[in-house]
Amino acid sequence: MENTGASVNRARRQRLIVAGIGFCTLILLAIATAGFFYYQQPARLRIAVGPPGSNDEQLVTGIAHRLNANGASVRLAVVTVETPAEVAKAFERGDADAAVLRSDFPAPQAARSVALFHRNVVLLATPSGSKIKSIPDLAGKTIGVVGRPGINDGILEAILRQYAIPASAVRTLTLRSTEIGQAVQGKQVDIVLAVGPLNGRAVTETVAALTGNRRRPTFLEIPDATAIAARLPGFETSEIIAGMFGGNPPQPAATITTLGFRHHLVVRQDLRDGIVGEFVRLIFDMRPSLMLDFPAADRIEALDTEKGGKIPGHPGAIAYYDGSERTFFDIYGDQIYFAIIALSIVGSTIGWVIRLALPAKRKSSLRQFELLMALSRMAPHATTIEHLNDLDLQAEAIYANALQQTESGSVDEAQLMVFSLAVENLRQATALRRTNLSALAGVPR
């Protein structure tokens, strides 16, 4: 009786050990699965843009809507602010993870460029018959500045400073594009300054307002644009090519040198490379269809990956443009592989404990369990999806056989639980390897 009692206690202890190891294995599987799916969750970014109603704000809203509606791996929440300066401040405060920034405004230290949103030119145009022929002639004149109050004052100040014209020597009047014609006809302004893309609303509407009834505007050149850009790195030299605005004869009659600057799409420097690369890929993938609703999408350009720009490029964006971006499995493949091996070792340990617990008549079930462990070790090395499918089918057959053996008593409930854990271990291994193979092949999972 004592021997019988000792055997019962020993078997009970062994089953407790099996259950404990099984529980630990289940926890490990849960942690691995949770970690994997955490990194597969969509990244949610807040993007600052302004002013409200501008082409930039409308385009960013359109991008956000498509990303969110399509269930993309990167989603956007639009943070609309009133001025370019407030966009930079919102980004600097941490209220936004991304932003559309003007290069002629101070860039936050944490900003890293991922794409060129659009280029801008400075247009200086006088009405027909004006006596203003060059920049020095601006002294004593009234300049109509198209746009919201204060937004483009820095551009005018940079031009006046280059030509030694005191700010007090000119008067400015802020105009909406719809007010240009009336202001010119009423002689409220002597010249109009407009800023934006060459084919953008501010520039084209300014030209249209100054043209008609045999009236043709004169476009002022900024011959020292290169010098201004060298002194103020946020600017660049730009050109308005001959005939850009059409007409008969075409306007302008000759190519004009002027000042320009850029709008950058930026993200925070600490944003993960993988997220940034995916964000850029999504934007350029959707750009052709986006242009149907938002023609301004055509102005989005790839980042200049050469070093030395005012806003440095983000490594994730540079990797995308260079074709060297790393996938999830490039980064975490080794950890996943060793996790699978570790789970296999745990499974082998369970098998050793089962060997101690089983009487001779149950050895055949142990061999089936060891086969499951062998299948798990094969999974990380499988080279085809078909091989992985075959491993899963073999595991299902072994588990079905174990279920049948519970009726004859060859497999009890504790051992069946271990079989279940082993099958789950194999499924996790084949699922991870299947995803890895799909990623390497560049096909959807």
C-alpha positions in Angstrom: 0.0 0.0 0.0 2.9 2.4 0.8 4.4 1.7 -2.6 1.0 2.3 -4.3 0.6 5.6 -2.3 4.1 6.7 -3.2 3.4 6.0 -6.9 0.2 8.0 -6.8 2.0 10.9 -5.2 4.8 10.8 -7.6 2.4 10.7 -10.6 0.5 13.6 -9.1 3.7 15.6 -8.7 4.8 14.8 -12.2 1.4 15.9 -13.6 1.7 19.1 -11.6 5.1 19.7 -13.2 3.7 19.0 -16.6 0.8 21.4 -16.0 3.2 24.1 -14.7 5.5 23.8 -17.7 2.5 23.8 -20.0 1.2 27.0 -18.3 4.5 28.7 -18.8 4.6 27.6 -22.4 1.2 29.1 -22.9 2.3 32.4 -21.3 5.3 32.5 -23.6 3.1 31.9 -26.7 0.7 34.6 -25.6 3.6 37.1 -25.1 5.1 36.3 -28.5 1.7 36.5 -30.2 0.8 39.8 -28.5 4.2 41.3 -29.4 3.9 40.2 -33.0 0.4 41.7 -33.4 1.4 44.8 -31.5 3.9 45.6 -34.2 1.2 44.9 -36.8 -1.2 47.5 -35.4 -1.6 50.6 -37.6 0.5 53.6 -36.6 -1.6 56.7 -35.8 0.0 60.0 -36.5 -1.2 63.6 -35.9 -0.3 65.9 -38.7 -0.3 69.7 -38.4 -1.2 71.9 -41.4 -2.6 75.3 -42.1 -4.2 77.7 -42.7 -7.8 76.3 -42.8 -9.2 76.0 -46.3 -5.8 76.2 -48.0 -4.7 73.7 -50.7 -2.3 72.1 -48.3 -5.0 71.6 -45.6 -7.4 70.2 -48.2 -4.8 67.8 -49.6 -3.7 66.6 -46.2 -7.3 66.0 -45.2 -7.8 64.0 -48.4 -4.7 61.9 -47.7 -5.9 61.3 -44.1 -9.4 60.3 -45.3 -8.1 57.7 -47.8 -5.6 56.2 -45.4 -8.2 55.8 -42.7 -11.0 54.6 -45.0 -8.7 52.0 -46.6 -7.5 50.6 -43.3 -3.9 51.4 -44.1 -1.0 50.6 -41.8 -0.5 54.3 -41.1 -3.5 56.5 -40.1 -3.7 60.3 -39.8 -5.5 62.7 -37.6 -5.4 66.3 -39.0 -4.5 69.1 -36.7 -5.5 72.4 -38.5 -4.0 75.7 -37.3 -4.1 79.2 -38.6 -0.6 80.1 -39.8 2.7 78.5 -40.8 4.3 79.7 -37.6 1.6 77.9 -35.6 2.2 74.7 -37.6 5.8 74.8 -36.5 4.8 75.6 -32.9 2.3 72.7 -32.7 5.0 70.4 -34.0 7.6 71.7 -31.5 5.2 71.4 -28.6 4.6 67.7 -29.4 1.0 68.3 -30.5 1.7 66.7 -33.8 3.9 63.8 -35.1 4.0 65.2 -38.6 3.6 68.6 -40.3 3.7 70.5 -43.5 6.4 73.2 -42.9 7.5 76.2 -44.9 11.3 76.3 -45.4 11.4 80.1 -45.0 10.2 79.7 -41.4 12.5 78.4 -38.6 12.3 74.6 -38.6 11.8 72.8 -35.2 14.9 70.9 -34.2 13.1 67.5 -34.1 11.8 67.9 -37.7 13.0 65.4 -40.3 11.8 65.7 -43.9 10.2 62.8 -45.7 8.9 64.4 -48.9 8.8 67.7 -50.8 5.2 68.8 -50.6 5.5 71.5 -53.2 7.7 74.3 -54.4 6.8 78.0 -54.3 7.8 81.1 -56.2 7.6 84.8 -55.3 5.7 86.7 -58.0 6.1 90.5 -58.2 3.7 91.9 -60.8 2.8 95.5 -61.7 -0.3 96.6 -63.7 0.0 97.7 -67.2 1.6 101.1 -67.6 3.4 101.0 -64.3 6.7 103.0 -63.9 8.1 100.3 -61.6 10.8 98.5 -63.6 13.1 97.0 -60.9 13.2 96.2 -57.2 14.9 99.6 -56.2 11.8 101.3 -57.7 9.7 99.9 -54.8 10.8 102.7 -52.5 7.8 105.0 -51.7 5.3 102.6 -53.2 2.4 100.6 -51.9 2.7 96.8 -52.2 -0.4 94.6 -52.2 0.6 91.3 -50.5 -1.8 88.4 -51.4 -2.6 86.1 -48.5 -3.5 86.1 -44.9 -2.1 89.0 -42.8 1.6 88.6 -41.8 2.2 85.2 -43.5 4.4 86.6 -46.3 5.9 89.6 -44.6 9.2 87.9 -44.0 9.6 87.3 -47.8 9.1 91.0 -48.5 11.5 92.0 -45.7 14.2 89.7 -47.2 13.9 91.3 -50.6 13.9 94.9 -49.3 16.9 94.2 -47.1 18.9 92.8 -50.0 18.3 96.0 -52.0 18.9 98.3 -48.9 15.3 99.6 -49.0 14.1 100.4 -45.4 10.8 98.7 -44.4 9.5 102.2 -43.5 10.0 103.3 -47.2 7.1 101.1 -48.4 3.5 100.6 -47.4 1.8 97.2 -47.5 -1.8 96.3 -48.0 -3.0 92.7 -47.4 -5.3 91.4 -50.2 -7.4 88.4 -50.9 -7.0 87.1 -54.4 -10.6 88.4 -55.1 -9.6 91.9 -54.1 -6.6 92.3 -56.4 -8.4 93.7 -59.4 -10.4 96.3 -57.4 -7.3 97.4 -55.5 -5.3 97.9 -58.8 -8.1 99.7 -60.6 -8.6 101.9 -57.5 -4.9 102.7 -57.4 -4.7 101.4 -53.9 -1.6 99.4 -54.7 1.3 100.0 -57.1 2.5 96.4 -57.3 1.3 93.0 -56.2 3.3 90.3 -54.4 1.9 86.7 -54.5 3.5 83.5 -53.2 2.7 79.9 -54.0 3.2 77.2 -56.6 3.5 78.4 -60.2 0.2 76.9 -61.1 -1.4 77.5 -57.7 -4.3 79.7 -56.9 -2.5 82.8 -55.5 -0.2 83.1 -58.5 -2.6 82.4 -61.3 -5.4 84.6 -59.9 -2.9 87.4 -59.4 -1.9 87.2 -63.1 -5.6 86.9 -64.2 -6.6 90.0 -62.1 -3.8 92.1 -63.8 -4.6 90.8 -67.3 -7.5 91.8 -69.7 -8.9 94.6 -71.8 -5.5 94.9 -73.5 -3.8 95.2 -70.2 -0.7 93.1 -69.6 1.2 93.0 -66.3 4.9 93.5 -66.0 6.8 90.8 -64.0 9.7 92.0 -61.9 12.9 90.0 -61.7 14.8 89.4 -58.5 18.3 89.3 -59.9 19.9 88.8 -56.5 17.8 85.8 -55.6 20.9 83.6 -55.5 22.5 85.9 -53.0 19.4 86.0 -50.8 19.2 82.2 -50.8 22.9 82.0 -49.8 22.3 84.4 -46.9 18.9 82.9 -45.9 19.1 79.0 -46.4 15.3 78.7 -46.2 15.1 80.3 -49.7 16.2 79.1 -53.1 16.6 80.6 -56.6 13.7 79.9 -58.8 12.5 80.8 -62.3 9.3 81.7 -64.0 9.8 80.3 -67.5 8.8 82.3 -70.6 5.1 81.7 -71.6 4.3 80.1 -68.2 1.0 82.1 -68.0 0.0 81.7 -71.6 -1.7 84.5 -73.6 -1.1 86.1 -77.0 1.7 87.0 -76.9 2.7 84.6 -74.1 3.4 85.9 -70.6 6.1 86.4 -69.4 7.9 87.2 -72.6 11.2 86.0 -71.2 12.3 83.7 -68.4 12.4 85.6 -65.1 14.7 84.9 -62.1 12.9 85.1 -58.8 13.0 83.8 -55.2 11.5 80.5 -54.1 11.1 78.3 -51.1 9.6 74.9 -50.3 6.9 73.2 -48.2 8.3 70.1 -46.6 6.3 67.1 -45.2 8.2 66.3 -42.0 7.9 63.9 -39.1 9.5 63.7 -35.7 13.1 62.4 -35.7 12.3 59.7 -33.1 9.5 58.1 -35.2 10.4 54.5 -36.1 12.1 54.0 -39.5 9.6 51.3 -40.5 6.6 53.6 -39.8 8.1 56.5 -41.8 9.1 54.3 -44.7 5.6 52.9 -44.9 4.0 56.4 -44.6 6.0 57.6 -47.6 5.2 54.5 -49.6 1.5 54.9 -49.0 1.6 58.6 -50.1 3.3 57.9 -53.4 1.2 54.8 -54.0 -2.0 56.8 -53.7 -0.8 59.9 -55.5 -2.0 59.0 -59.0 -5.6 58.4 -57.8 -5.4 61.3 -55.3 -4.7 63.7 -58.2 -8.2 63.0 -59.6 -9.7 64.8 -56.6 -6.8 66.9 -55.5 -4.7 68.2 -58.5 -2.2 69.6 -55.9 -1.0 66.0 -55.2 0.9 66.2 -58.5 3.3 68.6 -56.8 4.5 66.1 -54.1 8.1 65.1 -54.9 10.6 62.6 -53.6 12.9 63.8 -50.9 16.3 65.0 -52.1 18.5 62.4 -50.2 21.7 64.5 -50.6 22.9 65.7 -47.3 23.1 69.4 -46.5 19.4 70.5 -46.7 17.9 72.9 -44.2 15.7 70.1 -42.8 17.6 66.7 -42.7 15.9 63.7 -44.2 14.5 61.0 -41.9 16.5 57.7 -42.2 13.2 55.8 -42.8 12.3 58.0 -45.8 15.9 57.8 -47.1 15.8 54.0 -46.9 12.5 54.0 -48.8 13.9 56.1 -51.6 17.2 54.2 -51.7 15.3 50.8 -51.7 17.0 49.7 -48.5 14.1 49.8 -46.1 13.9 47.0 -43.6 10.8 44.8 -43.1 9.5 43.7 -39.7 11.2 40.4 -40.2 14.5 42.0 -41.2 14.5 43.7 -37.8 13.0 41.1 -35.6 13.6 37.9 -37.6 16.4 36.7 -35.3 14.4 37.2 -32.2 11.4 35.3 -33.6 13.7 32.5 -34.8 15.3 32.1 -31.3 11.8 32.4 -29.7 10.6 29.4 -31.7 13.7 27.4 -30.8 13.2 28.3 -27.2 9.6 27.1 -27.3 10.8 23.9 -28.9 13.2 23.3 -26.1 10.4 23.9 -23.6 8.4 21.4 -25.5 11.2 18.9 -25.3 11.4 19.4 -21.6 7.7 18.7 -21.3 8.3 15.5 -23.3 11.0 14.4 -20.8 8.7 15.0 -17.9 6.0 13.0 -19.6 8.4 10.1 -20.2 8.9 10.0 -16.4 5.2 10.1 -15.8 4.1 7.5 -18.4 4.0 3.7 -17.7 5.3 1.4 -20.5 1.9 1.0 -22.1 1.7 4.7 -22.9 5.1 5.0 -24.6 3.6 5.1 -28.1 1.8 8.4 -27.3 5.1 9.8 -26.2 6.6 9.0 -29.6 3.7 10.9 -31.2 4.5 13.9 -28.9 8.2 13.8 -29.9 7.1 13.8 -33.5 5.2 17.0 -32.8 8.3 18.6 -31.4 10.3 17.5 -34.4 7.7 19.1 -36.7 8.0 22.4 -34.7 11.8 22.4 -35.2 11.3 22.0 -39.0 9.0 25.0 -39.3 11.6 27.8 -39.1 13.6 26.1 -41.9 10.7 25.5 -44.3 11.2 27.1 -47.7 7.7 26.9 -49.1 4.2 27.6 -48.0 3.2 24.0 -49.1 5.7 22.5 -46.7 4.3 24.6 -43.8 0.7 23.5 -44.8 1.9 19.9 -44.7 3.4 20.3 -41.2 0.0 21.7 -40.0 -1.8 18.8 -41.5 0.5 16.3 -39.8 0.0 18.0 -36.4 -3.8 17.9 -36.8 -3.6 14.2 -37.5 -1.4 13.5 -34.4 -3.8 15.5 -32.2 -6.8 13.7 -33.6 -5.1 10.4 -32.8 -4.4 11.6 -29.2 -8.1 12.4 -28.8 -9.0 8.8 -29.7 -6.4 7.5 -27.2 -8.1 9.3 -24.4 -11.0 6.8 -24.7 -8.7 3.8 -24.2 -6.9 5.4 -21.3 -3.5 5.6 -23.1 -3.7 9.4 -22.9 -5.2 11.2 -19.9 -6.5 14.8 -19.7 -3.2 16.3 -18.5 -1.3 14.7 -21.3 -3.9 15.7 -23.8 -3.4 19.3 -22.7 0.3 19.0 -23.4 -0.5 17.7 -26.9 -2.7 20.7 -27.4 0.1 23.1 -26.3 2.5 21.3 -28.6 0.1 21.7 -31.6 -0.4 25.4 -30.7 3.4 25.8 -30.6 3.7 24.3 -34.1 0.9 26.5 -35.4 2.6 29.6 -34.1 5.9 28.5 -35.7 4.3 27.8 -39.1 2.3 31.0 -39.0 5.4 33.1 -38.3 7.4 31.3 -40.9 4.5 31.7 -43.4 4.4 35.4 -42.8 8.2 35.7 -43.1 8.2 33.8 -46.5 5.4 36.0 -47.8 7.3 39.2 -46.8 10.4 38.0 -48.4 8.5 37.2 -51.6 6.8 40.6 -51.6 3.3 39.1 -51.8 0.2 39.8 -49.6 -0.3 37.5 -46.7 
